[in-house]
Amino acid sequence: MKTPIDLYKLGEHLHFNDARETTNGKRSEGILTVGAGKSGPPPHRHLLQDEGFEIISGEMIAVVEGKQIILKAGQRIVVKPGESHTFKNGSTTEKLVANFWFEPALNMEWMLQTFGEEAMKRGGSWANVPILQMLYCMHKMRKEYRIAGIPFWLQDVLLGFFAWLAEITGEAKKINLPNSLK
C-alpha cells in the first residue's frame, strides 16, 4: 500500500492506487485534493505520456497551452504529450477533488511519491524538498518531464550542472532511482 501524500501546509493530498502494478506500467492513477484557493504545479510538459483529470467535486481551472479551461464535477480533461499545462482550484472556499492519471505510468508516480514523502517529513510542503535531489531527478527524467517556458537546451545545461553538483556532494546517492532512470 502506498503512503498517502498529505502536504497539509498546501492543502494538497495525493493518493496513488495500485494501477501501475495491475496494468504493468500502462497507467498510474490516484486521487488529488487541492485546498481552497491553492494552485497545482508550475507549468510543465510530459513528453511521453497523457495526464488526465476527472473532477469529483469542486472546480478546476486548467491552463493548457495558454488556454484556460474551467472544469466542474463530472467533467474531465486529458493533456496530450508535449502540451504545457498547470491547474489550480477555482474556488476560494471549497476544496477540489479529482481522479488523475498518467498513461503510460513511466516515472511520474515514483517522483511524486518519493518527494511527497520527503516533503511530509520536512514540514508538509514541496518547498521543503532538498533542491539538489529534486534537480538531480529532474535531470534524470528529462526525456519525459520538462518545465514549460524554458528552452530544453537551457534546462539541459542547468539541470546537468546541478545533477553533477548533487553527485559530487553526495546528494544524488540519497535518491533510490528506479531502474528506468539509472
C-alpha positions in Angstrom: 0.0 0.0 0.0 1.4 3.4 -1.0 1.7 6.1 1.6 -0.9 8.9 1.0 0.9 12.2 0.5 -0.5 14.8 2.8 1.0 18.3 2.2 -1.0 20.0 4.9 0.7 23.4 4.5 -0.6 23.5 0.9 -3.9 21.8 1.5 -2.8 19.2 -1.1 -3.3 15.5 -0.8 -2.2 12.8 -3.3 -3.0 9.1 -3.0 -1.9 6.7 -5.7 -3.8 3.4 -6.1 -2.2 0.2 -7.4 -3.0 0.8 -11.1 0.8 1.0 -12.0 1.2 -2.6 -10.7 -2.1 -4.0 -12.0 -1.6 -2.5 -15.5 2.1 -3.5 -15.8 3.0 0.2 -16.1 0.5 1.2 -18.7 -1.3 3.5 -16.3 -0.8 5.3 -13.0 -3.7 6.8 -11.2 -5.0 8.2 -7.9 -7.0 10.9 -6.2 -5.8 14.5 -5.8 -7.2 17.0 -3.4 -6.2 20.7 -3.7 -7.2 23.2 -0.9 -9.4 26.2 -1.5 -7.6 28.9 -3.5 -4.5 26.8 -3.9 -2.5 26.2 -7.1 -1.1 23.0 -8.5 2.4 22.7 -10.0 4.1 25.3 -12.2 3.6 25.0 -15.9 5.2 21.8 -17.2 5.2 19.3 -20.0 5.1 15.5 -20.0 6.9 14.5 -23.2 5.8 10.8 -23.4 2.5 10.5 -21.5 -1.0 11.8 -21.3 -2.1 13.3 -18.0 -5.8 13.3 -17.2 -8.2 14.7 -14.6 -11.8 13.9 -13.8 -13.4 16.3 -11.3 -15.1 14.6 -8.4 -16.1 17.8 -6.6 -15.2 21.5 -6.7 -13.8 23.4 -9.7 -10.5 23.1 -11.5 -9.1 25.9 -13.7 -6.7 24.1 -16.1 -4.4 26.1 -18.4 -3.3 24.1 -21.4 -1.1 25.7 -24.0 -2.1 29.1 -22.6 -5.8 28.4 -22.9 -7.9 28.5 -19.6 -10.4 25.7 -19.2 -12.9 25.5 -16.3 -13.9 22.1 -15.2 -16.6 21.1 -12.7 -17.8 17.9 -11.1 -18.2 15.1 -13.7 -16.1 16.8 -16.3 -12.7 15.6 -17.5 -9.6 16.7 -19.4 -6.7 14.9 -21.0 -3.5 16.8 -21.6 -1.5 15.3 -24.5 2.2 14.7 -24.6 4.2 17.9 -25.1 1.4 20.3 -24.1 2.3 22.9 -21.5 -0.2 22.8 -18.6 -0.9 23.7 -15.0 -4.0 23.9 -12.8 -5.5 25.5 -9.7 -8.5 25.2 -7.5 -11.1 27.5 -9.0 -12.8 28.1 -5.6 -11.6 30.1 -2.6 -14.0 28.3 -0.3 -14.1 24.7 -1.3 -11.5 22.0 -1.9 -11.0 20.5 -5.3 -11.1 16.7 -5.5 -10.2 14.9 -8.8 -9.2 11.5 -10.1 -5.9 11.8 -12.0 -3.9 9.5 -14.2 -0.8 9.2 -16.3 -0.6 7.0 -19.4 1.8 5.3 -19.6 2.9 5.4 -16.0 6.6 6.0 -16.6 8.3 7.6 -13.6 6.0 10.4 -12.5 4.3 8.3 -9.8 7.8 7.4 -8.4 8.9 11.0 -8.4 5.7 12.4 -6.8 5.6 9.6 -4.2 9.3 9.8 -3.3 9.4 13.6 -3.0 6.0 13.8 -1.5 7.1 11.5 1.4 10.2 13.7 1.8 8.1 16.8 1.8 5.9 15.3 4.6 9.0 14.5 6.7 10.2 18.1 6.3 7.1 20.1 7.2 4.4 19.4 4.7 5.4 21.5 1.6 7.0 20.8 -1.7 9.3 23.8 -0.9 11.0 21.7 1.8 12.2 19.0 -0.6 16.0 19.1 -0.9 16.6 21.1 -4.0 19.7 19.3 -5.3 18.0 16.0 -5.0 15.0 17.3 -6.9 17.1 18.9 -9.6 19.1 15.7 -10.0 15.9 13.7 -10.5 14.6 16.3 -13.0 17.8 15.9 -15.0 17.4 12.1 -14.9 13.7 12.5 -16.0 14.4 15.0 -18.8 13.3 12.6 -21.5 9.8 12.5 -20.0 9.3 15.7 -18.0 10.2 19.3 -18.6 9.5 22.8 -17.2 7.4 24.8 -19.6 8.7 28.2 -20.7 12.4 27.4 -20.5 14.2 26.1 -23.7 15.1 22.5 -23.4 18.8 23.2 -24.2 18.9 25.6 -21.3 17.3 23.1 -19.0 19.8 20.5 -20.1 22.7 22.8 -19.2 21.3 24.0 -15.8 19.9 20.6 -14.7 23.1 18.9 -15.9 25.2 21.3 -13.8 23.0 20.7 -10.7 23.0 16.9 -11.3 26.8 17.0 -11.3 26.8 19.1 -8.1 24.4 16.6 -6.5 26.8 13.8 -7.4 29.9 15.4 -6.0 28.2 16.5 -2.8 26.6 13.0 -2.2 23.0 14.2 -2.5 22.4 12.0 -5.6 23.3 8.9 -3.5 20.3 9.7 -1.2 17.9 9.0 -4.0 16.8 5.5 -4.8 16.3 5.8 -8.6 14.1 3.3 -10.3 16.0 1.1 -12.8 14.5 3.0 -15.8 16.4 6.1 -14.7 19.7 4.6 -13.9 
